Amino acid sequence: MEKIEEKELKNIKGGSVSVGTILAIGAGIVFLVGIVDGFVRPLKCNS
């Protein structure tokens, strides 16, 4: 096994999910729920 110095350990990145990815997935879920809600419970516009 190779020993890794502390400086090298701090530079290792992987397995993380960015905030933008979480927001995009959330927005997609909200959009799909809105479409399903529109088909299941259609409401008229009051104008």
Buried (B, 14 or more C-beta within 10 A) or exposed (E): EEEEEEEEEEEEEEEEEEEEEEEEEEEEEEEEEEEEEEEEEEEEEEE
